[in-house]
Amino acid sequence: MTFIWPLMLFTLILVPLLIIQYVSLQRRRQRMANQFASLGMGQNAGMMKQPGIRRHIPPLFFLTGLTILLVAIARPQTNVNLPKIEGTVILAFDVSGSMAADDMKPTRLEAAKAAARDFVQRQPTTVQIGVVGFSDSGYSVQSPTNDQQSILAAIERLTPQRGTSVGHGIQASLNAIAVGKGQVSHLYSNLTPQPTASPTPVPKGTYTSAVIIMLSDGDNNENPDPFGEAKTAADRGVRIYTVGIGSPAGTTLHVNGFTVHTQLDEATLQQIAQITDGEYFNAQTGQELHSIYDHLDPELILKPEKLEVTSLFAGASILALMIGGVFSLLWFSRLP
């Protein structure tokens, strides 16, 4: 337990002073009673029932209530595990040319964007969402934020590009997470970049609230190795949920006047999910995409937070004072 105003705890010095004063008063009363008894004035009084230890109970409650009240003045606070929906979600879209195919209406990419928009609008403000696009390279469209309008605008800007590099998509997503955590600078320069040391792997679970939702419809045909990048994500505790769009058997699509044969690399997406403790889904219709997003809501986590408990202490002190007052009135028809 900690205190917002710890200096106020010095007022507890009053408690032992009051105890000393109370003991002194009781001793003085005892001396006066002995004096009256020696003069023969206490004979009738001695025949009356003495309160005994009961006379100390009301003052004890008053002293307890006062002590708790003095602690309350220091504004105590304690760590409480509060359940919250919180985390960082990166929406990583494959924007290769085949995503312009119209086997999902109006196109694969537009169907994916519609499902993502619905997902974003259902999230609380405690969830930070970023947007990444990847084709033969990966790039961040929107760093993690809880500004839903910015996220929706970033999704809207996605357009089909060229090839498919799942590894670049994972790289760009991890960089976006690092930006969201303040670990990467936003500064740009025309100077030749200097090589940087490889990031130190962290134990699994360090960033359990960070996840990547990766949508892809094609075969990975570009470097880097997606499994190596997935291992990097696992080292940082980031789970990847992969969503395959289309058929593993392959299909022939007509895109912008060209005939394109595309085949979903389902095995790669499944292995990426397995390496990172995520999950793989397959969607062949827009409705299935929406259904998948229903299962991807960020988890409810317990997060320790400092909670001020002054009111609890104040209530306990009032209760102790009231109990002491009731006992005193019932037994002695007065307050101590």
C-alpha positions in Angstrom: 0.0 0.0 0.0 1.2 3.5 -0.8 0.0 7.0 0.0 -0.6 10.1 -2.1 0.0 12.4 0.9 2.4 10.3 3.0 3.4 13.3 5.2 0.0 13.2 6.7 0.9 9.9 8.4 2.9 12.0 11.0 -0.5 12.9 12.5 -0.6 9.3 13.9 1.7 10.7 16.6 -1.5 11.9 18.2 -2.6 8.3 18.8 0.0 7.4 21.5 -0.4 10.8 23.0 -4.2 10.2 23.4 -3.5 6.8 24.9 -1.1 8.3 27.5 -3.8 10.9 28.2 -6.5 8.3 28.7 -4.4 6.2 31.0 -3.5 9.3 33.0 -7.2 10.2 33.4 -8.1 6.6 34.5 -5.4 6.7 37.1 -6.6 10.1 38.4 -10.1 8.7 38.7 -8.8 5.7 40.6 -6.9 7.9 43.1 -10.0 10.1 43.6 -12.2 7.0 44.2 -9.7 5.7 46.7 -9.7 9.1 48.5 -13.5 9.1 48.8 -13.4 5.5 50.0 -10.9 6.4 52.8 -13.3 9.1 54.0 -16.2 6.7 54.2 -18.0 8.3 51.3 -17.8 5.4 48.9 -19.7 2.8 51.0 -23.0 3.2 49.1 -21.2 3.6 45.8 -19.2 0.4 46.5 -22.6 -1.5 46.7 -23.4 -0.4 43.1 -22.4 -2.6 40.1 -19.1 -1.3 38.7 -18.8 -1.1 34.8 -15.4 -2.9 35.0 -13.8 -3.5 31.6 -16.9 -2.2 29.7 -15.9 1.4 30.4 -12.8 0.9 28.2 -14.6 -0.5 25.2 -16.2 2.7 23.8 -13.0 4.7 24.1 -11.2 1.8 22.3 -13.6 2.1 19.4 -13.2 5.9 19.3 -9.4 5.5 19.3 -9.6 2.9 16.5 -11.9 5.1 14.4 -9.6 8.1 14.9 -6.6 6.1 13.9 -8.2 4.9 10.7 -9.4 8.4 9.9 -5.8 9.8 10.3 -4.6 7.1 7.8 -7.4 8.0 5.4 -6.2 11.7 5.5 -2.9 10.4 3.9 -5.0 9.1 0.9 -4.0 5.4 0.7 -3.9 3.6 -2.5 -3.3 -0.1 -3.4 -2.7 -2.2 -6.5 -5.8 -3.8 -7.8 -6.1 -6.2 -10.8 -8.7 -4.6 -12.9 -10.1 -6.5 -15.9 -9.7 -4.6 -19.1 -9.9 -5.1 -22.8 -6.6 -3.7 -23.8 -3.8 -4.3 -26.3 -2.2 -3.5 -29.7 -3.7 -5.0 -32.9 -1.9 -4.7 -36.2 -4.1 -5.3 -39.3 -1.6 -6.5 -42.0 -3.2 -6.6 -45.5 -1.8 -8.5 -48.4 -2.1 -5.9 -51.2 -0.7 -8.0 -54.1 -2.4 -7.7 -57.5 -4.5 -10.8 -57.0 -6.4 -9.0 -54.2 -8.2 -7.1 -57.0 -10.0 -10.3 -58.0 -13.8 -10.2 -57.9 -14.6 -13.7 -56.6 -15.4 -11.9 -53.4 -17.7 -8.9 -54.0 -16.8 -6.3 -54.9 -13.1 -7.5 -54.7 -11.1 -9.5 -52.3 -9.4 -6.4 -51.0 -12.6 -4.4 -50.6 -14.2 -7.4 -48.8 -11.3 -7.6 -46.5 -11.4 -3.8 -45.8 -15.1 -3.9 -45.1 -14.7 -6.7 -42.5 -11.7 -4.8 -40.9 -13.7 -1.6 -40.7 -16.5 -3.5 -38.8 -13.9 -4.9 -36.5 -12.3 -1.5 -35.8 -15.6 0.1 -35.0 -16.4 -2.5 -32.3 -13.2 -2.0 -30.4 -13.0 0.1 -27.1 -10.6 3.1 -27.0 -8.2 1.1 -24.8 -7.2 -1.0 -27.9 -4.5 0.5 -30.1 -4.9 -0.5 -33.8 -2.3 -0.1 -36.5 -2.5 -0.8 -40.3 0.2 -2.4 -42.5 0.2 -3.2 -46.2 2.5 -5.7 -47.8 3.2 -6.9 -51.4 6.8 -7.3 -52.5 7.7 -5.0 -49.6 6.0 -4.0 -46.4 5.0 -0.5 -45.2 3.1 1.0 -42.3 0.0 2.8 -43.3 -1.0 3.8 -39.8 1.0 3.4 -36.5 -1.1 2.1 -33.6 -3.6 4.5 -32.3 -7.1 4.6 -30.7 -8.3 7.3 -33.1 -10.8 5.2 -35.1 -11.2 7.8 -37.8 -7.5 7.7 -38.6 -7.6 3.9 -38.6 -10.6 3.7 -41.0 -9.0 6.3 -43.3 -5.7 4.2 -43.4 -7.7 1.1 -44.3 -9.4 3.0 -47.1 -6.1 4.1 -48.6 -5.0 0.5 -49.3 -4.8 -0.4 -53.0 -3.5 -3.5 -54.9 0.2 -3.5 -55.7 2.5 -6.3 -57.0 3.9 -9.6 -55.5 3.6 -11.2 -52.1 6.2 -11.1 -49.3 4.7 -12.4 -46.0 8.1 -11.9 -44.3 8.1 -8.2 -45.1 4.5 -8.0 -43.8 5.6 -9.4 -40.4 8.6 -7.1 -40.4 6.5 -4.0 -41.0 4.0 -5.2 -38.4 6.7 -5.6 -35.7 8.1 -2.2 -36.5 4.6 -0.7 -36.1 4.2 -2.3 -32.7 7.6 -0.9 -31.7 6.5 2.5 -32.8 3.4 2.2 -30.8 5.5 1.4 -27.7 7.8 4.4 -28.3 10.8 2.1 -29.2 11.3 3.5 -32.7 11.9 7.1 -33.7 9.6 8.8 -36.2 12.5 11.0 -37.4 13.6 10.7 -41.1 16.9 11.7 -42.7 18.6 11.6 -46.0 21.9 10.4 -44.4 23.1 7.0 -45.1 21.7 4.7 -42.4 24.1 3.0 -40.0 23.7 -0.7 -39.3 22.0 -1.4 -36.0 22.4 -4.3 -33.7 19.8 -7.1 -33.9 17.0 -6.7 -31.3 17.5 -8.7 -28.2 14.8 -11.5 -28.0 12.5 -11.2 -25.0 10.7 -14.0 -23.3 7.4 -15.2 -24.7 4.5 -13.4 -23.1 6.3 -10.1 -22.7 3.9 -8.4 -25.1 0.9 -10.7 -24.7 -1.4 -7.9 -25.5 0.1 -7.3 -29.0 -1.3 -9.4 -31.9 -1.0 -9.3 -35.7 -3.9 -10.2 -37.9 -2.5 -11.0 -41.3 -4.6 -11.5 -44.4 -3.1 -13.0 -47.5 -4.5 -14.7 -50.7 -1.4 -15.9 -52.5 1.8 -17.9 -52.4 4.8 -16.2 -50.7 7.2 -15.5 -53.5 9.6 -12.9 -52.1 12.3 -12.7 -49.4 12.8 -12.5 -46.4 12.0 -16.0 -44.9 8.6 -15.7 -43.3 9.4 -18.4 -40.7 12.4 -16.5 -39.5 10.3 -13.4 -39.1 7.6 -15.4 -37.3 10.3 -16.6 -34.9 11.3 -13.0 -34.2 7.6 -12.2 -33.5 7.5 -15.2 -31.1 10.6 -14.1 -29.3 8.9 -10.7 -28.7 5.8 -12.4 -27.4 3.6 -11.3 -30.4 1.0 -13.7 -31.7 0.1 -13.8 -35.4 -3.4 -14.8 -36.5 -3.3 -15.6 -40.2 -6.3 -15.5 -42.5 -6.1 -17.2 -45.8 -8.3 -15.7 -48.6 -9.2 -18.1 -51.4 -8.7 -21.7 -52.2 -5.6 -23.9 -51.4 -6.3 -25.8 -54.6 -5.8 -22.6 -56.6 -8.0 -20.7 -59.0 -7.8 -18.7 -62.2 -8.8 -15.1 -61.7 -9.4 -12.2 -64.2 -7.8 -9.1 -62.8 -7.7 -5.8 -64.8 -8.0 -7.6 -68.1 -5.3 -10.2 -67.2 -5.8 -13.9 -66.5 -4.0 -14.8 -63.2 -3.6 -18.2 -61.6 -3.3 -17.8 -57.8 -2.9 -20.5 -55.2 -3.2 -19.9 -51.4 -0.1 -21.0 -49.6 -2.1 -22.4 -46.7 0.8 -24.4 -45.2 2.9 -21.3 -44.7 0.2 -19.3 -43.0 -0.6 -22.3 -40.7 3.0 -22.6 -39.7 3.4 -18.9 -39.0 0.4 -19.1 -36.7 1.8 -22.2 -35.0 5.2 -20.7 -34.4 3.7 -17.6 -32.7 0.9 -19.4 -30.7 -1.7 -17.8 -32.9 -4.4 -19.4 -35.1 -5.1 -19.9 -38.8 -8.4 -19.2 -40.5 -9.6 -19.7 -44.0 -12.1 -17.4 -45.7 -13.6 -17.9 -49.1 -16.4 -15.5 -48.9 -16.9 -12.0 -47.4 -19.3 -13.4 -44.9 -16.7 -15.8 -43.6 -14.3 -12.9 -43.3 -16.7 -11.1 -41.0 -17.2 -14.3 -39.0 -13.5 -14.7 -38.5 -13.1 -11.2 -37.1 -15.8 -12.0 -34.5 -13.3 -14.5 -33.1 -10.4 -12.1 -33.1 -11.5 -9.6 -30.4 -8.7 -8.7 -28.1 -8.5 -10.7 -24.9 -9.8 -9.5 -21.5 -6.7 -9.1 -19.4 -6.0 -8.3 -15.7 -3.9 -5.2 -15.4 -2.6 -4.0 -12.0 -3.5 -0.4 -11.4 -3.2 1.8 -8.3 -6.6 2.5 -6.8 -7.2 5.1 -4.1 -9.1 3.6 -1.2 -9.5 6.7 1.0 -13.3 6.3 1.0 -13.0 2.7 2.4 -10.8 3.9 5.3 -13.1 6.9 5.9 -16.2 4.6 6.0 -14.4 2.2 8.4 -13.5 5.0 10.7 -17.1 6.4 10.8 -18.4 2.9 11.5 -15.9 2.4 14.5 -16.9 5.8 15.9 -20.6 5.0 15.6 -20.2 1.7 17.4 -18.2 3.3 20.2 -20.9 6.0 20.6 -23.7 3.4 20.7 -22.0 1.3 23.4 -21.3 4.4 25.4 -24.9 5.6 25.2 -26.4 2.2 26.0 -24.1 1.5 29.0 -23.4 4.9 30.4 -26.0 7.2 28.8 -23.2 9.5 27.7 -20.4 9.8 25.1 -16.9 9.1 26.3 
